[in-house]
Amino acid sequence: MTATSYRYLLDTNIVSEIVRNPHGAVTRRIARVGEERVCTSIIVACELRYGAAKKASLRLGEQLEAVLAALPIVALERDSDRHYGEIRADLERRG
C-alpha cells in the first residue's frame, strides 16, 4: 500500500496509548475503521523507540515492538527534511 492509501496517520500520543492500553478505546476505534486504513510515520517510531530506550523497561520495549510490528510505518518522502528545516527555521525566527 502506498502512503496515500491510508486514511489515518497515527501520531506519537495515539500509538503510545495503544502500547499502554492495547485493548482500549483507540484499539477498538481502529478495529471499527479498519486496520488496513491506519499507519504511522517513521518519526513516530523514532520518538517512541527513543522513549522506550530512555526508560530501559524490557516490558515497555516488547510492547512497543509488538505494536510497531503490526502497523505500517511510512517513510519520509524525498525533500521532506528540506521543507521541515525551512519551515522550522522560519517559525523560530518569528518567535
FENCOR-V363173 format. One record per pair of residues at least 6 apart in sequence whose C-alpha atoms are under 7 Angstrom apart, sorted by the first residue. I is the first residue (numbers start at 0). J is the second residue. Records with the same first field share a line. If there is no record, write none. Layout:
BEGIN
I->J + J
END
This chain:
BEGIN
2->73
5->36 + 37 + 38
6->36 + 37
7->36 + 37 + 38
8->37 + 38 + 39
9->37 + 38 + 39
10->39 + 43
11->43 + 47
17->25 + 26
18->62 + 63 + 66
38->70 + 71 + 72 + 73
39->70 + 71 + 72 + 73
40->72 + 73 + 74
41->72 + 73 + 74
51->59 + 60
END
